[in-house]
Amino acid sequence: MPTPSRKAEHSDFSLSVAANDASRRNDAAVTCVYAIAHTPVRLWGIDAQTRLRRQVAQLPNLRWIDDLSEAGDTPVVIVRADYLFEVRTLKALALQSDVVLYCGADERAAAVQLTHADRAQAQRWLADRDGEPPVALRKITADALSRFDATLRRAETPLLEPVSAERRGELESMLYGNAYKGITDLVTKWLWPAPARRGVRWCADNGITPNAVTSFGLLLVLGAGFAFWQGHYALGLAMGWVMTWLDTVDGKLARVTVQSSRIGHLMDHGVDLIHPPFWYVLWGVSLVGFQPVFGLDLAAINGLIIGGYVGGRVIEGVFDRLLGCSVFAWRPFDAWFRLITARRNPALILLSAGVIAGRPDLGLVAVALWTAVSTAVLIVRMMQGIAQRVRCGALESWLADGNQAQQQYPRSFRTFANTRAAYAGAAPEAAQSSVRSANAIALHAWLEQHSDGAEFAADPTVAALLDVLRKRFGDSLSAVLIYGSYLRGKRDTVLDFYVLLEDYRALPWWQTMLCCIVSPNVYQIKVDSGGKEIRAKCAALSLGCFERAVRRDFHSYFWARFAQPSKIVYCNDQTTRNRVVTALANAARTFIGRALPVLPPSLSTHDLWAGALLHTYRSELRVEKPGRIEALVDAEPEYYRTVTPLLDIPALQPAASGEPEQWCADVSAGARRRGALEWRLRRIVGKVLTVFRVATAATMFDAPLDYILWKIERHTGMRAKPNALQRRWPLVFAWPLLWGLYRRGAFR
């Protein structure tokens, strides 16, 4: 990358660049924003142009223009839409004067700010990016922009990343992590990041707005309050905890989809501000026959709670307005104390503990006492802050200078500079390492060729079924895989399709919910081909969910299936094909890596795969004849011989004898014990999941019981005949029939 100016390389200058330029220009002056370039990649369900427009609309001093001539004489920021910006990146860039902003990830120019420089020349150069930028432009990187985010109380370099389909999962994870507060309570910081990300994902995929989530949360607030009033503490706490989760979801959804609004802000913060003391008072009202504790009767407890809560909130507001800094962002102590300050979530922990102990009264007393202690601490910090303000001027957060904070308070900086769990909650599913091993590259190339299902897609039967899938799922359809006995030459069978979706827009809301709870959704489709009815079973889930499942799922359902041969018979573009092939490679690695601890130390390629398949079959209610597993491996030996040496699994090493297709499982005794325990747990979890999947399939299948019994008879030879009542209401009346087959050994 062209070397940025020396000043931009120094951290002390990094924080002053924006301030210095801002002092030279009137902050109230409008800066126009104009976008060039394009990317088809949608992040959190919205395209790049829409994201940029919404970001600009949130900043009062920025104005979006569709033609550069509309800017007139006002300063202009020209951005490339194939880069990902966040609001504060654009805000800080607008305060600069005649600069070109380089992206550290690819070392190329992503935007320019033009105050006096030639606009036409700068636009042409930014579009082509050939050679050095115009001499009038100073070079900076995102590190030269202010790192401290006062709104979210964290210190991170403003986001600037190149957008590509391969990095979509990684970029979405960055956006979600950047939407998370660094300083917050312990529940929000460490419990909610991963579950809330799932909620944000579902809402974004289904077009649910943040205000809708907030409105539902308000209903739960009212429901929880009523339950507390009536003494139904467990029910009220359940609604209360769901509401706290939704309170995390709506804010993160608003930020990642750039849908923050004044009304939404007022609704969210208004509800958060008002409801907690009402909950506590209603809890107290339900305590009939309350006996004073520590000399405190209900009136005193309510006084402590209401007075302490209101006093604490007033101190927080006055501290911020009067002293110029959030009380919880002033010093590391305040950030640590914020984890347990008597706000709603820590108070719910105390109330929940009281209910579990059978003493809801003591839970309320604990809330009252801790509220009083928290407010007392805030009063002391307020007095110390005023004294510091008088002596030294306006207070500054310890996170304002990230480098200094990292050196002086390394542990606190690691904890509060950002919420790392928000990033870890979703590893970059579709991201590929920039440096991959030769084996990984070879495996991807070979699988891409082997998984090409063009020959099968040309089959009139398969083509007819694909037409049905296209009509059913529309634009949401990303890819279709075929697997199972059809690939092994059997044509008198039900075809097995896996349908990978971009999102769940094509599904009814209740099917979307089922897929989010226990994926995949399973459907039956039919076509007439040559006067004969052809049936197919199709399992549907999102491509992102598929990518995560083959890498991280505890149970073997996904990674065991797709470690075996499969064919891609439909794909909407090459980028999606690359993602699917990468997922297939990850499935094979996960499959063998998880199986090695329970396999013999020395084994052949055939025994490696057959042994792993045996354990995965045992972890589901599978219906297979003896010898079935060996037949699967023998059906395509070239696949297993080729894939195995390319997996790059450290614990799988070639045998010391050098004999071909012989392997050594280099697994420690401790890892073998853990592996054995995990597979025992998988057997339990798998059977429960199978029952759930069968139950959900019964809501979407035509004649689901007949299909299940046909499948059992085909694989085991055991026949069972249902009666009319069982056929009509399988979820209610078919269980005795299936239990009888289970007792006869039809599945284990």
N, C-alpha and C positions, 0 to 999 in steps of 0.2 A: 504494500500500500504506500502511496506517497506519504512521506513523513509529515505528520502534523507539526504545526508551529511549536517551538520549544516550550512556550508558555503553557500550551495545552497539555504538555506531558507532566506538569507538576501539579500535585494534588492541591497545594495551597491556592494555586491559581484556578483550579477547576471550579472551586466554589465561588470565586469572585468574578468569573467571566460574565455570567448573566447579570450580576448586580452592577458591574461597571457599565455594561452596555445599556442596562435599564436606566441608569442615571443619565446617560447621554440622550436617551429617547424618552418621550412621554409615554408612560405605560398605558395611558388611556387611548393612544392612537391605535387605529384599526390596522391589522395586518391581514392581507388577503392570502388565501391558501389555494393553490392550484396543483392538480395531480396529473402526472403523466405515467406511461407504462400501464400494465394490467397483469393480473394473475387470476386464473379461474378458481383458485383454492379458496374455500369458504372455511373460516375459523369460527367455531361456536355458532355455525349456522348462518353467518352473514358474510357477504363478499367484501372485498377490500375497499371499493368505492363507498359503499354504504357505511362501513366502519369509519372511514376518514370523515365523511360528511357528519356523522353523529358526533365524532370527537370534536370537530370544529364548532359545531352548534353548542357544545357545552362551555366553550370559552368565549366570554363576552367581547374580548378584544380581537377575535379572529373572525373572518368572513370567508365563506366558500365562494369560489368563482368558477364558472365553467369555461371561461375564455380569458386568456391572460390580459387582453386589452381592457377588461372590466376593472382592472386594478387601478388604473390611472396613475397618480403619483405616489400612492401609498406603498409601503414596504410589502414585499411578496415573499412567501415561502413556497417553493416548488418542491413537491415530494414525489418520489417514485412509489406508485401504488403496489409494486411487487415487494415492498418492504413493510414490516409490521412496526407501527409506532404505537405508543400509548399517549394518553392525553398530556401528561406532563412533559413528554419529549417534545411535542409540538409547542406547548406553552413556553418551554425553556428556549427552544430554537427561535421562536418569534422575537425573543428579547435580544438576540444576537444582531450583528450588523455585518453584512457582506461576508458570509461564511459558507463553506461547503462541509456538510456533515457526512463523515465516513462511518460505515458500519464495521465494527471490529470483527464480526464473524467471517465476512468474505473480503474485507479490506477494499471495499468499493464504495463509491459515493451513493448516498441514498436520498439526499435532499440539499437544497441550497436556500439561504436567506439572502434576499437582495434588497438593499436599501438604496445604494447609489450605483451599483454595478449594472452593466448592460444585460438586460433581461433576455433578449432574444439569443444572445451569445451563450448565456448561462443555460438556457433551456436546451439549446442544441447540444451543448457539451454534456449535460446531465442525461439526455436521451441516449447518446452514443457512448459517453464515458471513455473517449479515446484520448490518451495522453494526459498531460497536466491540466488542471482546471484553469479558467481565466485568471490572470495575474491579480485582478482586483479582489479575488476571493481568498479568505484566510481558511486554512484547513483545521478542522477540529473533529473529535470523536465524541461519542455519547458520554464518555468519562469526564469531558470538560463541562458538562451540564450539572446542575445541582443534584446531589444524590438523595438528600433528605426529603421525604414526603411527609409533610406535617399532617395531612388529612388521614393517612393510614398509619402514621407514627412508625415509620420504618426507614432504613437507609439502603437504597439499592440504586445502581446506575439506571437511568431512564432506559426503557426497553427500545431496542432497535435491532431487528433481525430480518434477514432475507426470508421470503416466503417461498416454499416449495411444497409440493404434495407429499414428498417423502418425509418432510419435517412437520407435517400438520399436527400430529399428536404431541410432539415436543413443544410446538408453538402454543397450542391450546393450553398445555400445562403451564407454560410461562405466563400466559395471560391470567390464568386462574391464580397462580401463586402471587402475581403482582397485584391481584385484587384483594389480597388478604392482609389484614392488619398485622404488623409486627408485634405491637404491644396490645394485648387484650387479655381476657380471662382464660384460665387454664382449660376450661371445657372447649371454648371456641378455638383455642390455639392448638390443642393436642388431640381432642376427641373428634371434632366435627370436620376437619379438612377433607378427609377421604369420603365419608358419607355425604357431605354437602356437595362435593364434586359430582357424585352420581346424580344428585337431585338437580344440579345445574345442567348437567348433560341431558337429562330427560326433558327438562323444561325447554332448553334451547332447541332440541330436536323436534319438539312438538308445538313450538310457537307460543308457549305460555309466558306471559309477561311478568316482570318483577312485581308490578302492582297487583296482579292476580294472586301471586304467592303471598304478598303482604296481607291481602284481604282475607285469604284463607287462614293465615296466622291469627288475624284479629278474631275470627270466629272461634279458634281454639283458645284464645285468651279469655273470651267470654264463657266458653264451655268449661274451661279449667276453673275459673272463678266460681261458677255455679256449683261445680262438683265439690270444691273446697267448702263452700257455704253449707252444702248438704252433708258434709262429713265423708264423702267418697274420695278419700285422699289418694288412693292408688290410681283411680281413674283420672283424677285431676292432675296428678304428677305425670301420668302418661301423656295427657294432652299438653301439659306444660313443656315437657321435654321435646315433644314433636314440634311445638311452636318455636322453641329455641333453635332447633335444627332449621326450620323454615326461615327463621330470622337470619341465619347465616346464608341460606340459599338465596334469598331475594337480593341481598346486597351484592353477592358475588355474581349473580345472574345479571344484575343491572350493569356491573362494571365490565364483564367479559363480552356482553352484547351491546355495550354502550347505549343503554336505555335509561340512564339516570334522569330523573325529572324532579322538578321542585315539588310537585304533588306527591310523588313517591317518597321523596326525602321526608316531607312533613308527615306522611302516613307512618312510615317506618319508625322514624325517631320519636314521633308523638306517641305511638303505641308503646315503644320501648320505655319512654320516660314515665308514662303515667301508670301503667298497669301493675308493676311489682308491689307497691304498698297496698293496693286494693286486694291483691291475692292474699297477702299476709293478714290483713284485717278480716277478710272472709274466713280464712283458716281459723283465726281466733274465735270468731262468732260461733263456729261449729263445735268448739270445745266446751260442751255442757259439763258443768260441775268442775270447772278448772280450779285447781288448788294452787295458791301462790308458790312460786319457786324463787328462792333467794330473796324472799320478801316482795317479789314483783307480782302484782295481780295483772289481769288482762288490760286494764286501763294503762298501767305503767308500761307494760310491754308494747302496747299500741303506740304510746307516746314515744318510746325509744325508737321504734321502727320508723314511724312517720317523721318524727323530728330528725332522726339521724339520716334518713334517706334524703329528705328535702335539704337538710343542711349540707350533706355531702355533695349533692348535685349543684347547689348554689356555689359552694367553694370551687368546684371544678370550673364552672362558668366564669366566676370572678377571677380566678387564677389566670385563666387563658386571656381574658379581655384586659385585665389590669397589668399583668406581668409579661404578656407577650409569648407565653409558652404553655403547652398542656401540662397539667400537674403530673401526669403519669409519664411524660416524656422528658422531664427536667433532668433527673439523675437516674443512674441504674437502679438505685433502691426503689424509686417510684415505679419503674417498669416491673420489677419483681413483685412489688406490693399489688400492682394492678391484677396480677394473676389470681389473687385471693380476696381482693376488695369486696365488700358486701354489696355486690350487684346481684342481679337476678340469678345467674347461673351458679355461683358459689352458694347463694341462699338455697337454691333448689337442691344442691347436694346435702345441705344440712337438714332440710325438710324430708328428703328421701331417706336419710339415715334414721331420722326419728320414726318414720313409718315402718321401716324394716325392723327397728328395735321394738316396735309396738308402743312407742311413746310419742305420738304426734305433738303432744304438748311440749315436750322437751325440744323437739325440732324447732318449734316456733320461738321458744326461749333462746335457743342458740342463735337464731337469726337476729333476734333483738339485741343480744349482747354483742355479737360480732358487728352489727351495724353501728352500735355506739363506739366500739373500738376503732372501726374503720374511719368514722367521722372524726374522732379525736386525732388520729394520725394525720388526716387531711388538714385539720386546723393547725397542727404543729408545722406541717410543710408550708401552709399558707403564710404563717408568721415568718418562717425562715426565708421564704421567697421574697416577702416584702422587704426584709432586712437586706437581702442580697440585691434587690432592685434599687434600694436607696443608695447602697455603697457603689454598685458597679453598673447600673443601668439595666436595660431590658434583659431578661433571662434568655438563655439559648439552650436548646436541647443538647444533651451529650451525644446524640446521634447526628447533629448537624455536620460535623466534620467526621466522615466515616473512617478515614485513615487514622486519625487521632483516637477515635473511640475504639477502633480495633486494637490499637497498641496499648491503651490504658486499661481497657475493660474487655479483654478477649473473650471471656466466657459469656458476659452479658451481651456483647456484640453478636456472638454466634447465636444466642438465643433470641434476641429481639430485632436484629437488623432486618429479618424477614421471618415469616412462618414457614420453615423448611418443610413441615409436613404437608403444606399445601402443594408444594412442588412434588414431594415424594408420593403424594396420594395418587398420582397417575404418572407412571414412568412414560417416557416418549414412545408410545406403541409403534408408530410408523417410522420413527427416526432410525437411521442407520449410522453406525459409527463411521467417521471420516477415514479411519484407518481400519480396514478389515483384513483378516488373514487371507492368505491365498486359498486355503481350504474353504473358507466362507464364500469367497467369490466363486470358486469352482462349484460349490454346492448350489448356490443360487442359479448359476448358469445351467447346470444339468437339470435341476428341478423345473426351471422355466421351459426347457425343451420337453422334458418328460411329461409335465402336467398339461401340455397343449392338447386340448380336447377337440380340435377342429374336426378330426375324423368322426368323432362321436356326434358332434353338433350337426354334422351333415346327414346323420341318420334321420329319415323322415319322422320316426316316432319321437326321437329326442327333439327335433326341430318343432314339432307340433306342441310338445309340452313346454318348450321354451317360449313359444308364442303366448301360451296361457299365462306363464309367469310374467312376461312383459306387460300384458294387459292388466294383470292383477296388481303389480307393484309399481308400474309406471316409471317415472323419473327417479324413484328411490332405488331402483334396481342397480346395483354396482357390479356384481359378479354372481355366477352360478357354477357350482362344482357338482360333479357326479362321482359317486364312490360306490363301493359294495360289489355285489355279485354280478351286476351288469357289466362291470369292467372285466370280469373274468370269463365272459363269454355266454353267460346265462341270459336267455331272452324271454323265458317263461316266468318272469319275476316282476315284482313291483320295483320300479326304478327309485333310487335314493338320490335326491337333490339336496344340496345345501345352498340356500339363497342368502347372499350377503347384501345388505341394504345400506345405502348412504345415510338414511334416517328412517324413522318410523311413521312418516306422514301418511303412508298408504294404508296403515293399520287402524282399525277402530281403537278408541282410547283404552278400552278394557283389555284388548289384546296387547297393546303397548305396555300396559301395566304388568300383565302376566310375563311378557318377555323380559321386562326389567327385573322381575322377581326371580323367575326360573327360566332362563333361556335354554334352548331356542323355542319358538312357537312351531308347532308341527301341524301341517295341513295335508290333505289328500286332494290331488287334482286328477282329472280324467280327460281323455280325448278319444275320439274315434279314429282309428288308423286301419285302413283296409277292411272296414266292416267289423273291426274288433275293438272292444273297449280296452284302452291301455290306462293303467293306474300308476300314479307316482306319489311317493311321499316326499314332501319338501319341508325341510327345517329352515326357519328364517330367523336371522338376527342381524344386528348391525355389523358392518365391517370392523369398526373400532372395537366392539365387544369381542368379535372373533379374534382380533389381533391380541387383545389382552388375555383372553382365555387360554390360547395355546402357549402363552408364556408364563402366566402367573396363577392360573386356577389351581386350587389345591386338589380338586378331584380330576380324574383322568378323562372325563367324558369327551372333551374336545381334543386335547393333545394326543390321546391314544388313537382316535379315529383318523386324524389327519397326519399322523406320522406314517400311516399306511398310504399306498398309492391312491391318488385321486386325479381327476381331470377337470380343467377349467373349460367349460363348454360355452360360457358367455362371459365377456368382460367389457365394460363400457369404454375403457381406454388403457393405454400402456402403463400409466401411473398406478392405476388400480391393480393391474396384473402384477406389477412389481411388489405391491403391498401384499397381495395374496401369496405370491411365491415366497416372499420373506416369512410370512406366517407359517407356511408349510415347512420351511426349514426350521423355524423356531419350534414347531410342534415335534419334529423328530428329535431335536436336541433335548427338549423338556422330557419327552417320553423316555429316552434312554437314560438321561441323567437322573430322573426320579426312580427308575427301576434298578439301576446298578447296585444300590445298597442291599437289595434282597435277592440278588443273583449270585451264582457261584463265582469264586475268584477267577477261574479259568473256564472259558467257554468259546464256542464257535460263533460265527455270525448268525447261523440258523438258530442256535440255542439262545443267543442273546435276544433276538426278536421274539422267538416263541415263548421264552420265559417271561419277558416283559408283557406280552399280550395275555398270558395266563393270569398275571396279577391284575391287569386291568379288567379282564372278563369277570374275575371274582369280585371286583368292586362295583359291579352292576348286577341287576336281575337279568342276566343274559340267558338266552335259550340257544344252546349249541349242542350238536352231537359230538361224541368223543372223536378226537382226531381232527376236529375242525381247525384248531389253531395251527397245527403243522401244515394243513392244506393251504391255509392263507399264506404262510411264509413261502411254501413251495410253489405257489401259483406265480410268483414274480421274483425269483431269486436275484435277478440282475439289479432290481431296485434296491434290495437290502445290501447286496455286495457293494454297490456304488456309493450309497448314502453313508454307510457306517464309517468308513475311514475319513470322511469329510466333516464329521460332526464337531470336531475340536472340543471334546469333553475331556478335561484333564485326568479324570479318574479312569478313563477308558484308554488303555495303552495296548499296542501290539504285543503279542506273546513274546517272551524272551527267546523262545526257540526259533523265531523268525518264520514259523510256518504260516502260510497265507490263510487269511480268514480265521485266525485264532487270536483271541483277545484276553487281556488280563484286567479284571476289575480291581483297581487299586483304591480300595475303600477301607478306611479305618474301622476299628471295632465299634467306636462310639457312633460313627456315621451309620453303621449297619444296625445298631440298636435303634437309633432315631428313625431310620428308614423302615424298619419292621413295624414300629409303632405307627408311623404315618400311614402305611398300607392297611393296618388294622382299622384305623380311623376312616380311611377311604372306603372300606367295605361297608361300614355303618352309614356314612354320609351318602354313599352312592345308592344304596337301597332306598333311603328316604327320598333322595332326589328323583330316582326312577319312578317312585309312586306319584310324586308331585307332577312329573312330566307326563305320565300316563293320564293323570286326572285332568291336566290342562289340555292335553291333546283331545280328550273326549269332548271338550266344548267346541272343538274346531273341525273334527273329523266327521265324515259321513260314515255311519255304521262302525264306530271305533272298536266295539267289542269283537265284531266279526273279523276285523283286520288283525287284532291282537291274537285271536285264537288261530287264525290262518298262519300267522307268523310262527306261533309255537309249534303247530303241527308240521310246518315245512322244515323247521330246524330240528325237531326232536321226534317227530312221528306220533306224538300224543295228541289225541283228538278229544275235544269237548264240545258239547252242543248246548248253546244257551237257549233259554225260553224267551217268549215274547216280552215278558216284563224286564228281563235282563237286557235285552236288546234296546228297549225303549228308554230305560233309565239305568245305564251302565254304572254311573257314578254312585248310585244308591244300592242297586241289587246285584251287581256282578262280582262283588268282592268274595262271597263264599265260593263261587265257581273258580276264581283265580287262586284262592287259598287252597282249594283242592288240587289244582295243578301244581302249585308250589310244593305241597306235601308229597306229590307223586314224583318230584324231581324235575319238573319241566323247566324250572329256572332256579338259580341259586344266587 
